[in-house]
């Protein structure tokens, strides 16, 4: 980087800058529209080797063989990016053997309109991908206007004849002042021909960048969240809570800081506390309260959120663990919303080292869920289903943010009626299996007068299904019931028999 005494000189130099494929002034973020994932491009170090400049990108967790990972694998940009005289950039991914099988992707950053070159050699077929500059024009991207070269790819055989390939006609875009703004994901390009587009950068912050604590919990007056949760452990045995919450944010309190955010919130919620066996203790709340988000309460996750997507890190606590995070734009897991940036913690679970250079996924049995944080919608949200544990979850089912809405809202009136008629529930029925993949059996006590009725409600309190029970033992098919959490209610001719939750897998 050069410093200039006079602003006029600096402007003159910038306007005369040559195109460069790699920039070192910021972290650049790229969006993959296929996976909806976001990749960080960051140059961590630079070295000189003769007349060549070597750029080394952020290391990342990389799978090198089946269930075998290394924590310090090459960046998706390559093991190294070589800048050679004349503006030649080579993105190099080394292979173990043979020595000449390294994947090298070449960009001639100074190429003129109509100029063509070998972008990539396809070793196995003796073919190559040809790159040609087809246009140089002013273009707009992430709120920036700059001169951009359009580079078109075409596969050819050894004789120069065109060969069919999904890559034919695909564009690489090279910005004069911001480097490559559309490019292949080099570490996977030989497999899926994937292209990614610039969506944000730092220095200054522009577009979509790494999520922060204040961005995750940035609520505005009128924002509304509807959440259902269940913290059950060990297949429902032992004390646990489940419930539903509706929050409407009224104002951000002036004493809020970057580490402690305080809001005045109107809440409607129901909580069922299970002490072990029998009916739960159900409490209802409808009130205005202060909700506090303290970064210290999320220290582990938000320390991890400071890392870029796919950036590896290792910490020691009794033993050594390896973990990672991912970032993208929705939809993600069960949150089928559009365009909301998200960050996942423990995306690869916990990995354990079992050979000198090989780490593999540990069998966690569902103890550690995948935590999802959403920009402006909070978190963590998760859905955990272990082998020996029951389903544990905290799910966002509806939000209103500004004029945008998503999901199915809960009903405060329905929440306040959860519990049905406890006094009439003097008979206990059995529903099994629960969770179920479709079919359930209902067993009612002998002294219950039939016919009876089974009703299944969704979490908003709306009736989904109704069945008549004519026998003490009855099978009911629920294959048409979408997977999720439901409330069931059993009623005899003399009143309620039983109620509880029902999980459809």
Buried (B, 14 or more C-beta within 10 A) or exposed (E): EEEEEEEEEEEEEEEEEEBBBBBEEBBBBBBBEEBBBBBBBBBEEEEEEEEBBBBBBBBBBBEEEEEBBBBEBBBBBBBBBBBEEEBBBBBBBEEEEEEEEBBBBBBBBBBEEEEBBEBBBBBEEEBBBBBBBEEBEEBEBBEBEEEBBBBBBBBBEEEEEEBEBEBBEBBBBBBBBBBBBBBBBBBEBBEEBBBBBBBBBBEEEBBBBBBBBBBBBBBEEEBBBBBBBBEBBEEBEEEBBBBBBBBBBBEBBEEBEEEBBBBBBBBBBBBBEBEEEEBBEBEBBBEEEEBEBBBEEBEEBBEBBEBBBBBBBEEEEEEEBBBBBBBBBBBBBBBEBEEBBBBBBBBBBBBBBEEEEBBBBBEBEBEBBBBBBBBBBBBBBBBBBBEEBBBBBBBBBBBBBEEEEBBEBBBBEBBBEBBBEEEEBEBBBEBEEBBBEEEBBBEBBEEBEBEBBBBBBBBBBEEBBEBEBEEBEBEBEBEEBEEBBBBBBBBBEEBBBBBBBBBBE
